């Protein structure tokens, strides 16, 4: 699915895990990713989506109210790894 430049927004309030998993498989050129988590569920699919990107420049999380420190650590490591790979030229 290709969206016009001005409307590259996707919203999903139901079954977000499956949506993120599907996006990780088909979308590799996301530049800005905005994710809203409003519960204590960790979302490993969000990490999959971040790691699948080649051009990701900005990640914005809103309403991140999780008490799951292990998920936060994995998320942090994923973002650092993505940034390191971006600068080293690795996919």
N, C-alpha and C positions, 0 to 999 in steps of 0.2 A: 504494500500500500504506500503510495507516494502522496504526500499532502503538500499543498501550496506552502511556500516559505512562511507566510504570515499565520498559518494555522496548523503548525506542527505540535498540537497538543492532544493528549490522549487522557481520558479520564475513565477510571474503572473503580466502581465501589463494590462490585461483587466478584468474588473469586479472584482477587488480585494476584494470588500466587500463580495461578495458571496464566494470567495475562502477562506477568513479568517473565515467567519461564518461556512463553511463546515469543515475546519480544527479544529475549536473549538469543534465541535461535535465528531470528530473521533480521534483526536490526543491529548493525555493526558500526554505524556512523552517527550515532547520537552525539550532539555537541553539548547540550545542556540537559541535565536530568533533574527534574523536581519530583521528589517523592514525599508523600504525606503519610505518616504512620501515626495513628491515633489510638493505639492500644498496646498491650504488652506482648503482642505476638512478634517474634523475630521473623524476618523475611529473608531466608537464604537466597530466594529467587532474585531479590534486589541486588545481592552481591554478584550473582551470576550475570545479571544484566550489566552491571558496572564493568566486570571483568571481560565481557564480550566486546566492549567498545574500543574502537581505534582512534576516534577523534574527540573523546570526551574532555571538555575543558572546564566544565562547571557542574557541580553536584550540590543540590540544595535539598535539605531535609527540613520539613516543618512538622511541628507537633510530635516530635520524637519523645514519647513518654514510655520508654522501656526500662525495666529494672534488670534486664538480662545483660549483665556485664560481658558475658562471653560473646554475645552477638555484637555488642558495641566494639569489642576488641577485634573481632573478625572483620567487621565493617571498616574499621580504621586501617587494618593491615591491607585490606583489599584496595582501599583508596591510595595508600602509599605505594603498593605494588604497581597499581595502574600508572601512577605518576612516574615512578622509576622506569617502567617499561616504555612510557611515552618519550622520555628523554634519551633512553638508550637505543631507540629505534626498533625495539622488539614489539611484536604484536600483543 
